[in-house]
Amino acid sequence: MAPSSLLEALVSVAQLPGSAPDTFVNEGPLIQQPVGDGAFGGSVIGQAVSAASSTVPSGFDLYSSQLSFLRPVKAKQAATYYVERIADGRNYCTRIVRVTQGGPCLFMSIMAFQKRPRTVEGGTNNNPTFADPIPDIGGFSPNDLSRQGFEQMHFQIGDGQKLSQLGMKVEDPFDSRLIPFKSGCDPSQARAHGYVRATATTPLTLSAAVNTASLALLSDQSLFELSVFANWDSVPKEWRRLAMTVSLNSRISFYVPTAKVDEWMVCDSGVSWWANGRVSADQRFWNYETGELLMSCTQDAVVSRSESML
């Protein structure tokens, strides 16, 4: 079935005609990085999640993805997703996804799925339940803040023709609103906060798999830009003009299979370590209304700069 919304198109894949089973190609376009012709990492992650999710039995939800970017993925070239069924059990199953563009492997991920527990009176089971609460965000609501979209961060759709073929127009898939941050002395302790949701043009009927893939796409959005500069005064002057950040590896945990990306989410991000041109960052998302922790991710990346930009 063809995707019916922009966000669904951005994470959609289709079985590659004439190929071996569990081989997919991106149905919608990849998102292009602000610098160069490389694909935005979250775009690749979201489509890989869609490919893996289409190979598991109904009722299984993704709870963990460990991934590595091995080589650049080109935004304007078709990407092929090869899914390997590593393990299938009664309650858990595992998939490996490899991505190529006619050559060597560019990206790979190990994805773990769990069968959704049967609901019983009083809850799903008798196990303890707790999670980190939403951090203090200073009393701001989304309506108090201005919108920062993909276009302000200079992201763009890598192949707009794909959207035209699907009868869609190029627009911003997310509504992001950054909360003003307080400067401090220790950049490793600085945290950036904001709100984000899918744009209002996205239908409210996205499937659970599409919502999860969209969260995966969102896990990589401005993770380093927001958190690295959360404490601007403590960032060395020679690093205040970044050329680009390149993701190396990431681990993403998903906690709520029924999460909906068209509802406001609170995002908390920060950088815990920065040396030798590499940074380690973390990010978490909560549902703004319910306070449920939806997703957390940790990531390593290379940060590069251009001497001509200093």
ZIWO-V871382 format. One record per backbone hydrogen bond with DSSP energy under -1.0 kcal/mol. CO is the residue of the C=O (numbers start at 1). NH is the residue of the N-H. Records with the same first field share a line. If there is no record, write none. Layout:
# ZIWO-V871382
CO->NH + NH
This chain:
# ZIWO-V871382
5->9
6->10
7->11
12->27 + 28
14->25
16->19
22->83
23->16
24->81
25->14
30->158
31->40
32->156
37->75
38->33
40->44
41->45
42->46
43->47
44->48
45->49
46->50
47->51
48->52
49->53
50->54
52->55
53->56
57->60
59->116
61->114
63->254
64->112
65->252
66->110
67->250
68->108
73->39
79->26
80->100
81->24
82->98
84->86 + 96
87->94
91->115
92->89
93->113
94->86 + 87
95->111
96->84
97->109
98->82
99->106 + 107
100->80
106->70 + 71
107->99
108->68
109->97
110->66
111->95
112->63 + 64
113->93
114->61
120->123
123->120
137->140
141->144
142->145
149->153
150->155
156->32
159->162
160->164
161->165
162->166
163->168
164->167
173->199
175->197
176->148
177->195
186->189
192->269
193->179
194->267
195->177
196->265
197->175
199->202
207->211
208->212
209->213
210->214
211->215
212->216
213->217
214->218
215->219
217->220
218->221
222->226
223->227
224->228
225->229
227->230
231->234
232->235
236->239
237->240
244->304
246->302
248->69
249->300
250->67
251->298
252->65
253->296
256->259
260->263
261->198
264->288
265->196
266->286
267->194
268->284
269->192
270->282
273->280
275->278
277->303
278->275
279->301
280->272 + 273
281->299
282->270
283->297
284->268
285->294 + 295
286->266
287->291
292->287
294->255
295->285
296->253
297->283
298->251
299->281
300->248 + 249
301->279
302->246
304->243 + 244
306->309
307->310
